[in-house]
Structure formats: C-alpha cells, structure tokens
Amino acid sequence: MKKPLGELHKGQKGRVDSFNDKQLSLRLMEMGFLPGEDIQVSHIAPMGDPIAVSVFGYIISLRLEEANTIIVEC
C-alpha cells in the first residue's frame, strides 16, 4: 500500500517509493530519502506539524507539507 509519509502514525515504518514534487525531491534525496530506503516516523509534534523521521541512521525533522511529497510503501 502506497501513501504519503505525512499519513503515517508514530512508530509506523515504510520504504521510500517515489516523490510527487520534482523540485523538492533532489533536496530530500540529499538528506537520505532515497528510493528503497527504510523509514520510520519517530515523533509527531502535538499539533501534527512537524514530524521527525528516522532514515539512513539519522533523525530528520520535516514539515508536514514536505513529508507529504514523499510516497512510501507500507
């Protein structure tokens, strides 16, 4: 099942599948969000934005708008 990263709940895991924003995708790939890379939501702010995700051994904080450009396979 594929869905935007921003729809995952705390503790859920997935694998980066693709991106739906070509301009932002280059920056995200430089940060470690490479297709096929395992990812896990580690924290969600009380109001839901931003979220912190674990990818490639790092914890990275993303705005919900940015996270929704990353399509993950659950």
HUSULKA-V393750 format. One record per pair of residues at least 6 apart in sequence whose C-alpha atoms are under 6 Angstrom apart, sorted by the first residue. I is the first residue (numbers start at 0). J is the second residue. D is the distance in whole Angstrom. If there is no record, write none. Layout:
BEGIN
I_J_D, I_J_D
END
This chain:
BEGIN
0_72_6, 0_73_6, 1_71_5, 1_72_4, 2_70_5, 2_71_6, 3_67_5, 3_69_6, 3_70_4, 3_71_6, 4_66_5, 4_67_5, 4_69_6, 4_70_6, 4_71_6, 5_63_6, 5_66_5, 5_67_5, 9_40_5, 9_41_6, 9_42_6, 10_40_5, 10_41_6, 11_39_6, 11_40_6, 12_38_6, 12_39_4, 13_37_6, 13_38_5, 13_71_6, 13_72_5, 13_73_4, 14_35_6, 14_36_5, 14_37_4, 14_38_6, 14_71_5, 14_72_5, 15_34_5, 15_35_5, 15_36_5, 15_71_5, 16_34_5, 16_70_6, 16_71_5, 17_70_5, 18_68_5, 18_69_5, 18_70_6, 19_68_5, 20_68_6, 38_53_6, 38_54_5, 39_52_6, 39_53_5, 40_52_4, 41_51_6, 41_52_5, 42_50_6, 42_51_5, 43_50_4, 48_62_6, 48_63_5, 49_61_6, 49_62_4, 49_63_6, 50_60_6, 50_61_6, 51_59_5, 51_60_4, 52_58_5, 52_59_5
END
